[in-house]
Amino acid sequence: MRARLLLLAGAVVSAGYRYVILDIPLLFETNRLTKFMKHTVLVYCDPQTQLSRLMKRNGLCQAEAEARIASQLPLDEKRKLASHIIDNSGDRESTRRQVLRLHARLEDSLDFLWARLALGAAVAGLGGLLYLLLQRFIS
């Protein structure tokens, strides 16, 4: 799974996008993929909202939902591990504004510019090599 995610991320970056979004529910709990990520985003809501949303979405009773939440890393620990935090407790517009601010910050980032430039140079070099080989075999 890790290799597939890295290949997918590489393909997206090579297509010119500045960042890749991976939705990984237990990212901080498993702690296997964070070493491959420059940025991590924690989207959270207040505990009561989290409980009611989980019960509604998964059809759980309160005790089941509380047990599931208790099995996760505490929110304060996740906040320490995340490089960006979005509070999803309010309405959609509030969350949307936070997401757009984060998007603008990531779009303006020069993170991994060196990788994009190196990939572009490699593609251009391979294209040039292919052109020379075709010229040689055609003539």
N, C-alpha and C positions, 0 to 999 in steps of 0.2 A: 504494500500500500504506500509506504514512504517513497519508493522509487517512482511510482505512478504520479504521486502528488508533485514530486520534484520535476518530473518530465513535463507535466501539465503547466506548472509554474514557469518553467523555462520557455515553453512554447508561447505562453501568453506574453512574457517579457520580450521575447524575440519578435513578437508581432507589433511591438511598439508601446504596449501599455506600461504605465509606470509602476503599477502594483497589482497584486493578485489577492483576491478575497477567498479565503477558505473557511467554511463554516464547520468548525470542529467543536461539538458540544462539550467534551471533557478534556479540552486541550491542556489546561493547567493540571488537572488531576493525573493524566497519563504522563505528561512531561517528556514525551518522546520526540515531538515535532518542533518544539519551541526553539531548539538550537538552529533550525533551518530558517527561522523567521527574524527579520529585522524589526518588524513592528507586530505587536499583538493588540487586539482591541477587545476589551471586556464590555459587553452590553449587559446591563443589569437593571433590576427594578427593586423597589422596596420589598421587604419580606412578605407583607400581606398580599401585595399584588402578585408576587411570584407564586405564592401558595394558591391563590384563587385561579390564576391563569393555568397552572399545572393541573389542578383538579378539573377544570373545565376542558382543557385540551385533551387530557389523557383519560378522562372519566374515572378519576381516582377519588377515594374518600379522603377525608382530611388526614387521617393517620398514615395512609399510604403515601400521600403527597409529602407530609412532614418527614417521613422516613427517607424518601428519595432525596429531599433537599439536605437532610442531615448527613447523607452519605457523600455529599460533595465537599470540596474544599470550601472553607468559610469565605464569605465575600471579602472580608478584609485582607485575607491572604491573596485572593485573586487580584484585588486592586494593586497590591504590591508588585505582582508579576506582570501586569498589563502595562504596555507603553501608552495606550490611549484608552479612555473610559467614556462610555456613552450611557447616560441615565435614561432608561426606557420606562420610567414610572409614570410619566405624564402622558399627554395626548400625542397623537401621531405627528403633528406639526412640530412640536418641541423636539421629538426624536429626529425628525427629518432635518431640522436646522443643525443639530449637532453632527449628523452624518455629513451634511454638505460642508460644514466647517472642516471636518476631518478630511474629506475628499480633497478640498482645496489645499490643505496642508500637505497631503501626500502627493498631489499632482505637482506642487511646487518643489518638492524634495529632489535633491540631486543624488539620493541614495542609489547605488548600483549603476550610476552613470558609466563608470568604468566598464562594467559588464556589458552594458548595451553597446558601448563604443567598440569593445573587443569583439563582440558578436557581429556587429556591422562590418568591422574590418575583415573578420574571418569569412563572412558571406561574400564580401566584395572580392577577396583574394581567391576564393574557390570559383567564383564566377569568372574572374580573369583567367584562371588556370583552365577552366573548361573552354573558354573562348579560344585560347591559344592551342589547346589540343584539337579542337574542331577545325581550326584554321589549318593546322598541320596535316590532318587526315583528309581534309577536303581538297587541298591543293596538291 
